[in-house]
Amino acid sequence: MTKKLILASGSPRRQDILKQISLPFSVRKPDIDESQIQINDPKEKVQKLAKLKSEHTLLADNNEVILSADTVVSYKNNIFEKPIDKEDAFRMISMLSGSIHEVYTGVTIRSVKNEITLVEKTEVAFWPLSKTEIEWYVSTEEPYDKAGSYGIQSMGAMFAKKIIGDYYNVVGLPVSKVARELRSFSIFPK
């Protein structure tokens, strides 16, 4: 019996990653209030949020497999989620400038019979950035729907000096690890 992958996320980046490896999927965005998870540990937070998104996404039949994920940026024990405004984006990018931070993505894969949750960590080193560079960046639309206020797959790429770990994890889905886990749920690229 053919299994159907359901992505429990509205993230266009996660959708692009799955398309890149030819995994057919449908999108079913969960309706949850992420602010209810008040956890300061980034690994634990993304793990709980991935599970919460999965739990709030209905399995319509026994052939569906839910894939949910959440990503945060962490620097010096501070979690950077999506910025609330221009000043918040400026603050985040300024703090990340010239330093190394971590990106955590929690992933839950769930079927009627099985569920796994995993967390991937990637370290990202930023070049030192000038105030002018940061002001220019936060004046674009790019920072406002991304954890940590930057997109490594687009204009934010010019900030990254070095990446230690999975690049796709920084984009929002550790795809090689996810693809391997999906095999045990009978989900394969086409």
Backbone as CSV, one residue per row, in Angstrom:
resi,resn,N_x,N_y,N_z,CA_x,CA_y,CA_z,C_x,C_y,C_z
1,MET,0.849,-1.181,0.000,0.000,0.000,0.000,0.895,1.244,0.000
2,THR,0.558,2.209,-0.844,1.339,3.428,-0.956,1.041,4.354,0.219
3,LYS,2.108,4.811,0.860,1.971,5.756,1.963,1.990,7.173,1.411
4,LYS,1.259,8.076,2.071,1.190,9.481,1.654,1.847,10.348,2.728
5,LEU,2.792,11.173,2.293,3.478,12.072,3.212,2.706,13.381,3.317
6,ILE,2.452,13.791,4.552,1.782,15.060,4.834,2.769,15.952,5.582
7,LEU,3.098,17.086,4.990,3.975,18.056,5.644,3.115,18.973,6.497
8,ALA,3.326,18.914,7.807,2.573,19.742,8.754,3.322,21.052,8.956
9,SER,3.396,21.846,7.882,4.139,23.100,7.921,3.751,23.951,6.721
10,GLY,3.664,25.247,6.941,3.418,26.167,5.840,4.706,26.749,5.279
11,SER,5.854,26.269,5.762,7.146,26.824,5.363,7.463,26.529,3.903
12,PRO,7.611,27.575,3.084,7.987,27.332,1.693,9.378,26.720,1.573
13,ARG,10.253,26.978,2.538,11.597,26.397,2.497,11.552,24.893,2.714
14,ARG,10.755,24.427,3.650,10.639,22.980,3.872,10.012,22.306,2.646
15,GLN,9.044,22.968,2.052,8.430,22.412,0.837,9.460,22.308,-0.279
16,ASP,10.271,23.342,-0.460,11.305,23.321,-1.501,12.314,22.200,-1.270
17,ILE,12.688,21.980,-0.018,13.658,20.920,0.292,13.092,19.550,-0.078
18,LEU,11.831,19.292,0.277,11.225,18.004,-0.058,11.083,17.825,-1.566
19,LYS,10.743,18.904,-2.272,10.655,18.837,-3.736,12.021,18.544,-4.343
20,GLN,13.065,19.109,-3.756,14.427,18.931,-4.266,14.825,17.461,-4.310
21,ILE,14.346,16.663,-3.343,14.707,15.246,-3.327,13.573,14.362,-3.866
22,SER,12.630,14.975,-4.565,11.546,14.246,-5.246,10.674,13.422,-4.308
23,LEU,10.394,13.974,-3.130,9.457,13.326,-2.213,8.076,13.928,-2.434
24,PRO,7.126,13.150,-2.930,5.774,13.692,-3.083,5.132,13.907,-1.713
25,PHE,4.421,15.018,-1.566,3.791,15.331,-0.282,2.621,16.278,-0.498
26,SER,1.776,16.346,0.518,0.713,17.344,0.598,0.990,18.185,1.841
27,VAL,0.429,19.378,1.869,0.621,20.273,3.013,-0.673,20.320,3.822
28,ARG,-0.527,20.183,5.113,-1.650,20.310,6.044,-1.120,21.066,7.249
29,LYS,-1.274,22.380,7.239,-0.695,23.225,8.281,-1.516,23.129,9.575
30,PRO,-0.839,22.803,10.691,-1.566,22.721,11.961,-1.901,24.116,12.490
31,ASP,-3.010,24.197,13.201,-3.428,25.454,13.813,-3.088,25.380,15.301
32,ILE,-1.910,25.893,15.632,-1.479,25.848,17.035,-0.915,27.199,17.456
33,ASP,-0.902,27.403,18.750,-0.286,28.592,19.333,1.079,28.166,19.862
34,GLU,2.135,28.492,19.096,3.486,28.072,19.467,3.966,28.728,20.755
35,SER,3.365,29.854,21.120,3.806,30.558,22.332,3.467,29.785,23.608
36,GLN,2.636,28.745,23.502,2.306,27.960,24.693,3.496,27.127,25.178
37,ILE,4.497,26.932,24.319,5.697,26.204,24.722,6.719,27.215,25.227
38,GLN,6.802,27.353,26.529,7.694,28.311,27.180,8.895,27.560,27.746
39,ILE,9.826,27.208,26.855,11.011,26.450,27.236,12.228,27.234,26.771
40,ASN,13.244,27.332,27.623,14.447,28.091,27.279,15.553,27.250,26.653
41,ASP,15.475,25.929,26.764,16.472,25.058,26.156,16.094,24.846,24.679
42,PRO,16.956,25.266,23.734,16.591,25.218,22.317,16.302,23.808,21.807
43,LYS,17.084,22.830,22.245,16.870,21.444,21.801,15.514,20.933,22.279
44,GLU,15.226,21.160,23.531,13.947,20.713,24.102,12.774,21.464,23.461
45,LYS,12.961,22.755,23.189,11.887,23.564,22.615,11.492,23.070,21.223
46,VAL,12.483,22.852,20.339,12.135,22.404,18.982,11.560,20.998,18.994
47,GLN,12.024,20.185,19.924,11.487,18.833,20.065,10.008,18.890,20.453
48,LYS,9.688,19.704,21.451,8.295,19.836,21.911,7.402,20.454,20.830
49,LEU,7.917,21.482,20.131,7.114,22.133,19.092,6.859,21.211,17.901
50,ALA,7.847,20.422,17.520,7.645,19.462,16.424,6.573,18.446,16.812
51,LYS,6.639,17.961,18.049,5.627,17.008,18.522,4.242,17.653,18.592
52,LEU,4.176,18.882,19.079,2.898,19.589,19.180,2.266,19.782,17.801
53,LYS,3.079,20.191,16.817,2.570,20.363,15.456,2.050,19.040,14.902
54,SER,2.763,17.960,15.194,2.326,16.644,14.737,1.000,16.247,15.384
55,GLU,0.913,16.439,16.691,-0.304,16.068,17.432,-1.524,16.847,16.960
56,HIS,-1.318,18.062,16.444,-2.424,18.890,15.983,-2.652,18.790,14.475
57,THR,-2.098,17.743,13.873,-2.317,17.484,12.456,-2.988,16.122,12.347
58,LEU,-4.206,16.120,11.857,-5.027,14.913,11.782,-4.490,13.935,10.749
59,LEU,-4.387,12.667,11.149,-4.136,11.590,10.198,-5.485,11.197,9.614
60,ALA,-5.702,11.475,8.330,-7.002,11.219,7.697,-7.250,9.734,7.452
61,ASP,-6.178,8.971,7.257,-6.334,7.518,7.087,-5.042,6.814,7.471
62,ASN,-5.075,5.488,7.461,-3.938,4.674,7.908,-2.729,4.753,6.987
63,ASN,-2.885,5.319,5.802,-1.781,5.394,4.840,-1.022,6.708,4.906
64,GLU,-1.419,7.598,5.797,-0.746,8.889,5.886,0.384,8.872,6.916
65,VAL,1.413,9.653,6.597,2.547,9.856,7.495,2.728,11.363,7.640
66,ILE,2.694,11.836,8.878,2.841,13.263,9.171,4.317,13.582,9.406
67,LEU,4.788,14.664,8.781,6.134,15.191,9.012,5.988,16.622,9.511
68,SER,6.438,16.874,10.741,6.375,18.229,11.300,7.770,18.628,11.768
69,ALA,8.019,19.940,11.785,9.342,20.424,12.175,9.251,21.822,12.762
70,ASP,10.273,22.166,13.535,10.404,23.522,14.057,11.881,23.845,14.164
71,THR,12.248,25.086,13.853,13.649,25.515,13.855,13.811,26.780,14.679
72,VAL,14.869,26.807,15.494,15.237,28.031,16.212,16.738,28.245,16.104
73,VAL,17.135,29.487,16.278,18.534,29.867,16.364,18.831,30.119,17.841
74,SER,19.995,29.686,18.300,20.372,29.872,19.693,21.764,30.495,19.770
75,TYR,21.875,31.528,20.593,23.162,32.187,20.801,23.294,32.540,22.277
76,LYS,24.325,32.007,22.911,24.582,32.266,24.335,23.339,32.030,25.188
77,ASN,22.716,30.891,24.969,21.525,30.473,25.718,20.302,31.343,25.480
78,ASN,20.314,32.143,24.424,19.131,32.921,24.029,18.553,32.310,22.764
79,ILE,17.265,32.052,22.767,16.593,31.502,21.594,16.106,32.650,20.720
80,PHE,16.492,32.612,19.463,16.049,33.609,18.487,15.051,32.938,17.550
81,GLU,13.811,33.346,17.672,12.791,32.845,16.767,12.609,33.868,15.661
82,LYS,11.426,33.960,15.082,11.171,34.968,14.043,11.085,36.337,14.711
83,PRO,11.668,37.357,14.092,11.640,38.687,14.720,10.233,39.278,14.706
84,ILE,9.942,40.087,15.723,8.614,40.711,15.785,8.558,42.021,15.002
85,ASP,9.717,42.644,14.788,9.757,43.894,14.029,11.196,44.179,13.585
86,LYS,11.391,45.335,12.948,12.702,45.716,12.408,13.753,45.827,13.511
87,GLU,13.399,46.392,14.641,14.341,46.554,15.743,14.767,45.193,16.295
88,ASP,13.836,44.275,16.380,14.131,42.933,16.863,15.075,42.216,15.888
89,ALA,14.829,42.354,14.592,15.702,41.757,13.580,17.103,42.356,13.667
90,PHE,17.181,43.680,13.818,18.480,44.356,13.937,19.233,43.840,15.163
91,ARG,18.542,43.715,16.276,19.150,43.215,17.526,19.722,41.815,17.319
92,MET,18.944,40.924,16.696,19.397,39.546,16.504,20.623,39.476,15.610
93,ILE,20.559,40.121,14.445,21.678,40.063,13.505,22.931,40.705,14.127
94,SER,22.740,41.786,14.885,23.876,42.429,15.556,24.537,41.487,16.554
95,MET,23.735,40.736,17.291,24.287,39.796,18.261,25.006,38.635,17.579
96,LEU,24.510,38.205,16.430,25.117,37.076,15.715,26.387,37.486,14.967
97,SER,26.525,38.777,14.675,27.671,39.299,13.931,28.994,38.923,14.593
98,GLY,29.903,38.330,13.800,31.237,38.008,14.295,31.296,36.887,15.312
99,SER,30.239,36.075,15.394,30.207,35.021,16.411,29.722,33.700,15.807
100,ILE,29.711,32.688,16.651,29.193,31.365,16.268,27.901,31.128,17.033
101,HIS,26.871,30.687,16.309,25.601,30.350,16.954,25.169,28.963,16.495
102,GLU,24.126,28.459,17.110,23.615,27.136,16.795,22.216,27.265,16.184
103,VAL,21.925,26.354,15.271,20.580,26.231,14.715,20.086,24.830,15.061
104,TYR,18.919,24.765,15.702,18.309,23.491,16.078,17.020,23.310,15.296
105,THR,16.842,22.113,14.745,15.566,21.756,14.131,15.084,20.470,14.762
106,GLY,13.860,20.512,15.264,13.199,19.321,15.777,12.271,18.791,14.705
107,VAL,12.226,17.486,14.551,11.395,16.840,13.538,10.630,15.695,14.189
108,THR,9.333,15.624,13.906,8.531,14.466,14.313,7.946,13.841,13.058
109,ILE,8.066,12.527,12.968,7.459,11.745,11.891,6.492,10.778,12.573
110,ARG,5.225,10.796,12.116,4.196,10.010,12.817,3.260,9.333,11.825
111,SER,2.969,8.078,12.116,1.930,7.340,11.401,0.981,6.783,12.460
112,VAL,0.013,6.010,12.034,-0.917,5.405,12.987,-0.171,4.463,13.931
113,LYS,0.861,3.783,13.415,1.547,2.752,14.190,2.876,3.166,14.800
114,ASN,3.457,4.275,14.353,4.811,4.598,14.771,5.000,6.113,14.876
115,GLU,5.933,6.522,15.728,6.290,7.941,15.843,7.745,8.051,16.299
116,ILE,8.486,8.970,15.645,9.846,9.270,16.083,10.014,10.780,16.122
117,THR,10.861,11.229,17.019,11.222,12.643,17.087,12.737,12.719,17.179
118,LEU,13.303,13.629,16.387,14.749,13.807,16.394,15.068,15.293,16.394
119,VAL,16.281,15.625,16.809,16.745,17.007,16.817,18.120,17.048,16.163
120,GLU,18.300,17.973,15.245,19.586,18.183,14.573,20.128,19.554,14.974
121,LYS,21.451,19.615,15.196,22.119,20.873,15.563,23.194,21.183,14.534
122,THR,23.247,22.426,14.092,24.279,22.900,13.174,24.844,24.197,13.737
123,GLU,26.156,24.353,13.652,26.795,25.595,14.092,27.061,26.478,12.877
124,VAL,26.819,27.773,13.036,27.036,28.740,11.962,27.889,29.882,12.511
125,ALA,28.982,30.182,11.813,29.833,31.321,12.169,29.518,32.458,11.213
126,PHE,29.248,33.635,11.743,28.993,34.837,10.942,30.265,35.687,10.856
127,TRP,30.453,36.313,9.706,31.478,37.347,9.576,31.095,38.526,10.471
128,PRO,32.050,39.343,10.882,31.684,40.598,11.543,30.942,41.483,10.538
129,LEU,29.818,42.035,10.954,28.980,42.840,10.061,28.958,44.292,10.520
130,SER,28.957,45.199,9.579,28.875,46.617,9.922,27.415,46.990,10.201
131,LYS,27.236,48.084,10.895,25.892,48.604,11.168,25.162,48.875,9.858
132,THR,25.887,49.377,8.858,25.284,49.674,7.546,24.780,48.401,6.878
133,GLU,25.576,47.328,6.938,25.153,46.046,6.354,23.881,45.532,7.026
134,ILE,23.864,45.615,8.349,22.713,45.105,9.100,21.484,45.962,8.811
135,GLU,21.636,47.272,8.795,20.504,48.165,8.493,19.944,47.882,7.103
136,TRP,20.848,47.679,6.126,20.380,47.356,4.778,19.576,46.062,4.806
137,TYR,20.113,45.028,5.449,19.462,43.718,5.464,18.082,43.775,6.109
138,VAL,17.976,44.435,7.253,16.675,44.472,7.938,15.680,45.383,7.226
139,SER,16.154,46.190,6.263,15.228,47.007,5.472,14.596,46.205,4.335
140,THR,15.113,44.975,4.088,14.507,44.098,3.083,13.389,43.296,3.759
141,GLU,12.672,42.524,2.994,11.599,41.679,3.555,12.133,40.365,4.116
142,GLU,13.373,40.057,3.822,13.894,38.725,4.116,13.864,38.284,5.584
143,PRO,14.224,39.104,6.558,14.380,38.578,7.920,13.090,38.162,8.631
144,TYR,11.953,38.595,8.161,10.759,38.603,9.016,9.976,37.308,9.119
145,ASP,10.306,36.290,8.341,9.621,35.007,8.542,10.629,33.899,8.801
146,LYS,11.782,34.284,9.381,12.853,33.321,9.582,13.397,33.376,11.010
147,ALA,13.623,32.190,11.565,14.255,32.109,12.882,15.617,32.773,12.822
148,GLY,15.915,33.584,13.831,17.200,34.268,13.883,17.312,35.457,12.954
149,SER,16.250,35.752,12.223,16.163,36.916,11.328,17.000,36.796,10.056
150,TYR,17.388,35.580,9.686,18.143,35.473,8.440,17.812,34.173,7.699
151,GLY,17.986,34.218,6.384,17.831,33.046,5.544,19.154,32.695,4.904
152,ILE,19.744,31.586,5.301,21.046,31.190,4.771,20.958,30.822,3.290
153,GLN,19.759,30.462,2.827,19.562,30.036,1.453,19.333,31.218,0.506
154,SER,19.318,32.417,1.044,19.116,33.597,0.202,20.111,34.681,0.620
155,MET,19.671,35.917,0.791,20.610,37.010,1.057,21.452,36.822,2.317
156,GLY,20.916,36.127,3.303,21.666,35.876,4.532,22.907,35.023,4.315
157,ALA,23.018,34.400,3.137,24.190,33.571,2.830,25.482,34.371,2.909
158,MET,25.409,35.658,2.621,26.645,36.463,2.628,27.160,36.726,4.045
159,PHE,26.380,36.411,5.059,26.822,36.587,6.443,27.615,35.383,6.955
160,ALA,27.365,34.204,6.369,27.925,32.952,6.897,29.379,32.767,6.488
161,LYS,30.234,32.733,7.474,31.667,32.498,7.249,31.945,30.993,7.168
162,LYS,31.236,30.231,8.023,31.479,28.793,8.093,30.255,28.106,8.679
163,ILE,29.995,26.891,8.177,28.903,26.067,8.701,29.493,24.737,9.129
164,ILE,29.171,24.331,10.341,29.622,23.039,10.860,28.367,22.198,11.092
165,GLY,28.119,21.276,10.180,26.935,20.437,10.272,26.126,20.496,8.995
166,ASP,24.849,20.192,9.114,23.945,20.057,7.984,23.425,21.431,7.535
167,TYR,23.793,21.840,6.327,23.324,23.107,5.753,21.791,23.157,5.724
168,TYR,21.171,22.069,5.296,19.712,22.062,5.157,19.002,22.204,6.502
169,ASN,19.673,21.820,7.573,19.125,22.042,8.903,18.966,23.536,9.173
170,VAL,19.917,24.336,8.690,19.855,25.785,8.875,18.707,26.362,8.038
171,VAL,18.441,25.767,6.883,17.325,26.204,6.038,15.995,25.843,6.700
172,GLY,15.954,24.737,7.453,14.732,24.396,8.177,14.353,22.926,8.204
173,LEU,15.156,22.042,7.546,14.833,20.615,7.583,16.097,19.810,7.293
174,PRO,16.569,19.009,8.255,17.755,18.174,8.014,17.382,17.005,7.096
175,VAL,17.340,17.283,5.826,16.685,16.403,4.858,17.330,15.034,4.714
176,SER,18.638,14.933,4.778,19.239,13.603,4.608,18.843,12.681,5.759
177,LYS,18.846,13.194,6.974,18.426,12.397,8.135,16.927,12.077,8.048
178,VAL,16.125,13.060,7.656,14.677,12.853,7.535,14.367,11.805,6.465
179,ALA,15.029,11.896,5.309,14.781,10.941,4.220,15.092,9.512,4.668
180,ARG,16.165,9.354,5.434,16.508,8.017,5.929,15.472,7.508,6.927
181,GLU,14.992,8.381,7.794,13.965,7.970,8.761,12.637,7.635,8.079
182,LEU,12.322,8.384,6.998,11.058,8.140,6.293,11.012,6.757,5.656
183,ARG,12.165,6.169,5.369,12.190,4.819,4.792,11.473,3.826,5.691
184,SER,11.649,3.972,7.009,11.006,3.040,7.942,9.489,3.235,7.994
185,PHE,9.013,4.328,7.398,7.566,4.595,7.292,7.064,4.296,5.868
186,SER,7.909,3.674,5.051,7.587,3.322,3.654,7.332,4.551,2.786
187,ILE,8.097,5.611,3.041,8.051,6.824,2.217,9.395,6.938,1.494
188,PHE,9.328,6.969,0.151,10.536,7.013,-0.672,10.387,8.068,-1.756
189,PRO,11.519,8.628,-2.211,11.455,9.565,-3.353,10.890,8.867,-4.585
190,LYS,10.270,9.653,-5.458,9.705,9.089,-6.719,10.654,9.334,-7.839
